[in-house]
Amino acid sequence: MPKYWNKDAKVKTFIPGNIRLTQNKECDVTQEAFNRFVHRLQKVGGLESSTDDSTCFVQTEGSLQELKVVINDQLCPEYPQLGDSEKYELNITDIITIKASQVWGAVWGLETLGQLTYLVDGKWFVNQTFISDEPRFSHRGLHLDTARHFYSVDIIKLNLDVMAMHKLNVFHWHIVDAQSFPYSSRRYPELAQKGAYSPGHIYSQSDVQDIINFARLRGIRVLPEFDTPGHAQSWGKSHPELLTTCYDGDTPERSVYGKHSEKEIMDPTKNSTFDFLRNFFDEIKDVFKDNFLHMGMDEVHYMCWESSPIIQEFLKDHGIPAGQYSGLETYYSNRLLDIIRPMNKRVVIWEDPVNHGAQVSNNVGAT
């Protein structure tokens, strides 16, 4: 429900294709939101409709011809960010007026307008209305895992459309995981070439930008998640040197059923691991436009680390008590977060490291 809603008994009629959009500042975001509003109604009611209510039981008081959008800051921002204003006012009298501080509020105002309309005998109607609304929560997200189950770009766009209809504003894109690596990296294309399910289950750079821009036009942020040090087997398909070698007794690279595979979890003992991650995330910070980056860091099962004599020696050399793998998890997380910090991205992680006793910086969000 809107924060404030005053609905009048008076009813207006209109033809979606005849509504004229006027803006105090031209912006593709509001123009596209208006186009979606018109297209959606025409898809339901057909391209041909009428404002003649002489044969309809709904009694109206005039026909609407204009939708006026007024944006206070008169900016057309590149991408939505956390903290942007989403407040709007919708006033339906002799014209439809949407006022908002930023364009994102106008997007939600147009979604609300579409929800207020109704179709009777092939004719569109809407009650005179005044709504003042703003979201209770600034982060309203949907999480989609495209690593365990690949979704085509078209299906992701369909999800984004439905998100916009429900005024959800964050697409949490869990893009890679242990099972597959469908993101096609500019710097390390072999990650997807060897880590994806097949060549047909990869998101190209143009696919990623298409999704980000599609989301932008719907007021939706794209929050990517690249999970390490666990959930990393797919990275090892092309770069096995990144992963910790697990042991069965004295035998390296032998899996133990129910405990670990041959290789898993990022290897925190090698500087080359962090050099690789620095290069990779230096790319990611530019590809994805949101101010936030989700670094995962959940479900780091310690059995592989426990099996490795190399890890035991590393703990000893770095003053981490034997068997305190949460200390090693802290070492890894802090070292990776130190790499990300200069990239001007705010970091989000899952709460698991904190629950395990790992100490992370106060400016890191744990969910």
N, C-alpha and C positions, 0 to 999 in steps of 0.2 A: 504494500500500500504506500502511496506517496506520503511525504511528511505532512503536507497540508493539501486538502482537496475540497473544493467547493463546486459542486455540480448543479447546474441550472436545469430546470425542466424544459426550457426552450431548446429546440432542435434545429440544427442546420443541415442542409443537404449539400452535396458536392460531387463533382466528377473528378476522380484522381488525376486524369491526364490533363485537366483544365486548370489545375492549381498552379499558380505562378509563384516561383520562389524569388524572394528579394533578400539580399544580404548587405549588411553595412560593411562587410569585409569578405571578398571572394576567397573561398577556401575549398579545396577538393574534398576535404573530410565532410563538411556539411552538405556540399553538392551531392556527393555519393550517398550520404544518409537519406537525403530527400529522394534521390532516384530509387533507392531500395524501398522507401515508403510507398511511392507511386507504383512501382513494379509489383510489390507484394499484393496490393489491393487489386490491381488489374489482373493478376494471376488468379485471384479468388473470384472476382466479380466479372471478369471479362473486360476487354478493351472498350466495349461500348456500354455506356451506362447513361442514365438520365437524371435530371433534377426535377422532372415533372412528378409531383406527388399527388396528382389528382386522382389516381387510381390506387393510392396506397393509404393504409390507415394511419401512417405516421404524419402528423401535422407539423409542418416546418415553418420557420420564420426567416426565409431567405437562403440564398445559395452562397457558399464560400468560394472565393476566387483567388485569394492571395495568402501565402504563408511567408511571414516576415521573420527573419532570423537576425537577432542583434547580439553580437559578441562584444563584451566590454573591453577586453584587451586588444581586440582587432588584430590578433596574430593568428597565423596558420602554422601551428607547431609541427615539427618534423615527426615526432613520436610521442605518445603518451608516457608519462613517468609518474611514479609514486609521488603523491602530494599535489598533483594537478587538480584544479577545481573541476568537479563534475556536477555542480549545482545548476539548476535551471528553473525557469518559470515558464509555464505554458498557459496561455490565455486565449480562449476561443470565444470571440464575439462576432462582429461582422467580418473580421479577418482572423487568421490564426497567427499569433505572435509567440515566438520562443526567444527568451532572453537568457543568456548564460555568461558567466565570467570567462570561460574558455570554450573552445569548440566541442570538447568532450561532453559538456553539459548539453549542448544542442543535439548531439547524437542521441543521448538518452531521452531528451525531450521528444524527438521524432519517433523513437521507439514507443514512448508512452502514447503519443498521438495515434499511432497505428493500433494500439491496444484499445483505444477508446471508440474507434469507429465500428459501425455495424451495418450489415447489408440486409435490406428488406426488398423483396420483389425486384431485384436487379438494381436497386438504388442505394447509394451510400449515405449514411447519416452519422452525425456526431452531436452530442449535447454541448450547449454552451458550458464552458468549464474554466476554472482557474485552478492550477496546480503549482505549488512551490515545493520542490523536492531536491534532496541531495542524499547520497548514500550514507548509511550508517557505518559501513566498513569501507576503507579505501582500497583494500585488497580483497577481491572477490574472484577466486580462481578456480580453474579446472585443470587437473593433472592428466596428461596423456603420455603413456609409455609406448614409444614407437620402436623400441629395441626388442622387446619380447614378442611384440606383434606389430608388424609393419603396417602403417596406414598410408594410403596414397595421398598425394597433395589434395586431390579433390575431396576426399573424406575429411581431411584436416580442415579444409575450408568450410565444409558443411558443419563441422563441429563449431568453428568460429562463428558462423552465421547464427547457430542456435545459442551460443554463448551471448552474442549481442542481443538477441531477442529477450534474454533473461538478465541483461545488464551485468553480465560477468565481464571483468576487465583484465584478467591475467590468464594467459595461456602458459601454464607450466609445462614446458616441453622436455620431458624425460627422453632425450633423443638417443642416447646410447646406454648400453648396459653390458653385462657379461655375455648375454646371448648373441648380440650382434652390434655392429658399429656402422649404422647407415649414414652417418654424416660424412660427406665428401670434403675432406680438408684440403685447402689450397696448398699448404706446406707439406702435408703428409698424406697424399691421396691413397697411399697403400693401406692406410687404416681401414678405409671403406672397401677398397678393392679386395682385401683378404678377410676383412672382419664382418662384412655385410652377409646376409643370407645368400644373396645372388646379385649379379649386376643390375637386376631389375628392382632391387630393394635398397636403393640408395637415394638420398636427398642431395641433389647437386647444389652448387652455390646459387644458381638461379632459382631453384626450388625454394631454398631457404629464404632468399630475398622476397620471392613471391608471397610466401606465407607471412613474413614480417610485414610487408606492405598491405596485404589483404587484412591482417589484423589491425593495423594502424587505422585504416578507413572505418573500422568498427569500434574505435576507442579502446582497443585491446593491446596490452603489453605482452611481449613474448619473453618469458623468463626461461632461458635454457639451463638444463642441468647436465653436467658432465661429472659422473660419479667416480671418485677414487677415494682411498686406495683399494677398497673392495669393489666388487662388481666389475672387475677390470679384465676378465679373460679375453674379451674381444680385442682389446688393445694388443694383447700378446700374440694374436694371430699373425700380425705383421712385424711386431717388435717384441719378441719373447724376452729380450734383455731387460725390458721394463718390469717384468714380474719376478717375484720371489721364487726361487727354486725350492720346492717342497721335498722332504726326505721321508723315506720309509726305513727307519733305522739308519744305517750308514749309506743307503742307496739313494742318490739324488734323482730327481725327476721321476719318482714313482708315486702314483696316487695310492691313497689309503681310503677304501670305501667308507663313506659316512663321515670322513674327516676333511680330506683335501684332495685336490687333483695334483697333476704333475707340477704345474706352475699356477700360482694365483696370488693376488694382492700385489700392489705396486711395491717394488723393492726399495725401501728407504735407505739402504746402506750405500747406494751408488749416487754420486753427484750427477752422473749422466741421466738418471731418472728425472731429476729436477731440472736439468738443462732442457730435456725434451719437453717437459710440461711447461716450462717458461716459454719456449718457442710456440707450443700449441696454443696456449691461452693468450699469447700476444696476438695471435690471429683471431681468436674467439672474441676478444674485446672489441674488435672492429666490425666483425660480421654481425654480431647481435647488438642492437641499439639500446637496449634497456640499461638503466644504471645499475641493475642488480644482476648477479651471476650466482646460480646455485651450484655449489661444489660437491653436493652429495655427502660423502664421508660416513655413510651409515653401514651397518651390518659388516663390520670388519671382523670376520671370524679368525681367531688367532691360531688355529690349529697348524696352518702352514708355517707361520713364524715359529711356533713352538717346536716344530720338527727340524728346523734349520740350524746347524752348528754355526753357520755364517751369521745368522741373526743373534745367536747367543754371544758370540764374540763381539758383535757390534754393541750390544747392550752393555757389556763389560767395559768396552773402550769409551763409552759415552756416559758412564756413571749412572746408568739406569739399572735399578735392582733386578736381579735375575727373576724371570717370570712375570715382571710387571710390564705387560705388553701395552697397557694403557699409556705408559710412559713413552713407548715407541710410537703409539698412535698420536700422542701429543707432539712428539718430535716431527712426525710427518706432516700433521695438519698445520702446525705453526710455520714450518719451513715453506709449505706450499702457499699458505695465506700471505706470508711475507713476499712471495713472488707476485701475487695478485695485487697487493696493496698499492703499488705505484701505478697500476693500470687504470686508476680512477673508476673502479667498479666496487660497489658494495656487495658483500658476500653473504650468502645464506647457506647454511648446512643443516642436515638432519641432526636431531638432538643426541644421537647415539654416542658420539665421542664425549660429550659433556656427561652423559649418564655413566660412562665408563671411567670417569674421573679425569679425562683430558682437560687441560686448561687452554681455552681459546681466548682471543682478544675480545674486549668488550664491544667493539664495533662490528662484531660478527653476529648475525641473526641466526638463532637455532630454532627450528620448527619441529 
